[in-house]
Amino acid sequence: RGIEALYAFCRAGDDAVDEEHGDRAGLVNRLRRRLDICYRNCWVDDLTLSLTHAINSFGFERRHFDDLLLGIESDLTVKRYPTFNDLRLYCYRVASTVGLHCLKIFGCDNSRSRSYAENLGLGMQLTNILRDVREDFNRGRIYLPQEDLQRFGITDQELFSHSNAHLLKELIHWEAARAVSLFQKAESFLEPIMKRALFAAEIMAAIYRRILTKITELDQFEHRVELSGSDKLSIARRVFSEALK
């Protein structure tokens, strides 16, 4: 129930950003007001009812929701990120915060698991950015840091030009190496005793690392990389088996 409530809240935030017509900022603010209601131990609809119960059951910290909403809100106005540190903050807000909430559900909330969740969230969101680079570009948004585009001699307008295909590939590999480093850093905080409690997170980590590998195998970045259901199931079985050792 905790995961379902958390997912529903995140989904509502994504829907607000993806709304093509209407007051998107108003929708995010409405979500913030609904969160206020939850933390007063009240509810007005199914979402606030399930989230209020989850907050009471698992002790979700309000500050992580506030950071998440700031990240969601930034998608309404921010189209470029000057530096990786700027992007890192965005990734923390929209991804790491969710992982930090999940620790409460998994019953494994300590300093090492929090460092694990933070870095895992960063790596997963950076992978999402690389996977959606073309789709975001078509929407007028470039998440790849401007300092990195400049490093490889690429302008915003020329990001997907045929003449720059080799430079884009080098840039993607550069960012992928960053993501790998974040996944590795996350793993460095994972002690054997934590693996059973966090096996669901480890499944997601393994899936995203596989997606990242497939991204780096591409020559063109026109289409979104996907894993088949059988691939995901195979990964889940392997991770679950390792967690039981």
N, C-alpha and C positions, 0 to 999 in steps of 0.2 A: 504493500500500500504506500509506503514511503517513496519508493521509486516512481510509482504511478503518479503520485501527487507532484513530485518534483518535475517529472517529465511534462505534466499538464501545464505547470507554470511556465516552464521554458518554452513549450510549444506556443502558449499564448503570447509570449514575448516575440518569438519568431514571426508569428502571424501578424502582429502589430507592425513589424518592420516591413513585411512583405505586402502589406495592404497597399494596393495601387491607387485607391481613391479614398478620400476622407482624411481625417486628422490623425496621422500616425503618432505624432508626439502626444496627442490627447489620449490615444489608446495606451501608450506606455505609462502615462501619468495615472490613468484609470487602474492599470495593473498595480502601480505603486500604492494607490489608495486601497485596493483590495488586500494588499499585503498588510497595510496598517490595520485593517479589520481583523485579519488572521492573528496578528500579534496582540490584539485586544481580546483574544479567545472568543471571537464571534465569527459568523459566516452569513453570506447573503445568497450564495449559489453553490453549485456542486464543486467548483474549483476551490472556493474559500473553505468549504466544509472539509474536503479531503486534505487541504494544505494545513488547516488549523489542527486537525487530528495528527498529522505528521509532525508538525512543530511541537505539539505536546508530547508525542510519543518518542521522538528522537532528539529533541532539543536543537533544531536547526538554528544557527546563529543569524540574526537579522542582517549583520554587516555583509555577509556573503550574498544575500539577496540584493542588498543595496548596490554592491559592486556589480552584480550581474545586470541589474537594470541600467547602470551607468554604461556598461558595455553595449547593451542592446540599444540604448539611446544614441550612442556615438554612431551607430550605423545609419542614423537618420541624417547626419550632417557631415561626418568625416569621410572623405573619399580617397585620401592619401595619408600615408604614415611616413614622416621624414626619416626616422631612425628605427633600428630594430628595438631599441628600448621603448619607443612609443608603441610599436606593434606588440611587444611583450606584455605591456600593461593591458592592452585590449584583449589579448589571448587569456591573460589571467582572469580578467573580469567575466568573459563569456564562457570559459571552459574550466579553469582551475577551481573557480568557486563552486561549480556543480560537483566536482570531485570531492571537494572538502565537505559538502553536505552528505555525499554518499558514504563517507567514512563513518558518520553517525549511524547510518542504516546498517553498515557492515559490522558495527561494533568494534571498530579498530581505529580509534581516534587518539593518536599520540603525536609527539613531535616528529618522529620519523615517518609515520604514515602521512602526516600533513605535507612534509617535504616531498614525499612520493607523489601525492595527489596533485600538488602544485606543478611539479615538473612534467608529470604525465599529461595533465591538461594542456600545458604549453605545447608539448610535442604533438598531441592530437590535433589541436587547433591549427598549428602551423601546417600539418599534413592536410587538413581540410582546405586551407588557403591554397596550397599547391595543387590540390585536386580540382579546385573550382576556379583556377586562375583565369581561364578563358571566359567562363560564364560571368565572373565578376567584372572582367574587362568590358564585356558587352553591356553591362549595366552602368558603366562609367566609374567603376570602383577598382582601385589597385591597392591591394593590401601589402604587396611586396615593398619593403622599405625603399624610399627614394634614394637613400645613400647607397644601397646595393645596386639599384639600376644604374646609378652614376658610376659605380665601381666597374661595371661591365660595359659602360658606354652605350646604354640603352635609354632612349627617351620614352615618355609615356605613349606618345603617338606611334612610335615604332616598335612597341613591345611585341606585336605579332606580325611584323613585316617579314617576308620571306628572306630578305637579306640579313636579318638579325636572328634567324632560326638557331644558328650555332651559339650565339651569345645568350639567347634565352635558355637554351639547354644547359649552358654552363651556370647561369644564374639559378635555375631550378635545382641543379645538383648542389650548389653552394647552400641554398636554403634547406635542402633535404639533409645535408650533413649536420646542419644545426638541429634539425628535428631528431636525427639519430642521437646526437649528443644529449638532447633533453630526455629522450627515452632511456638512455644509459644512466643518466644522472638519477632519474626516477628509480631505476632498478637498484642503484647503489644504496638507497634508503630502505629497501625491502629485505627484512630479515626472514629467515626460513619460517619462524613461528607465525609470521603475518600472512603467509601465502594462502592458507586455507580461507581465512577471512576475506582476503582481497582477490580471490580467484576470478570473480566476475570482472574486476578492473584489469586483471592480467589478461583475460580473454580479449577485452577491448584493446589493450596495448598491443597484443600480438596481431590482431586484425589490422590495426592502423599501421603497424610496422610493415606488414605485408603489402598494404596499399601503397605505402611510401616506396617500397622496393619496386612495385609495378610502375609507379610514376617515373622513377629514375631510369627505367628501361625504355621509356618512350622516346621517339625522335620528334614527334609533334605533340602539341598539348591542346588539341582542339576538342577532345572529348574527355568526359569525366571517367576516371578509373573506378571500376566497380569490382567487387568480389562476388562470386556465385554463392548461393546458399550452401552448396556442398563444401566449398572452400572454407566458409565460416564455421561450419559444423566440424570439419576436420581440425581446424585450429582450436576450437573450443574443447574438443575431446583431448587433444594433446595437452593443453594447458591444465585441464581438470585432472588428467592423469598425473601430471607432474606435481600438482598441488597435494595429491594424496600420498606422495612418496614420503 
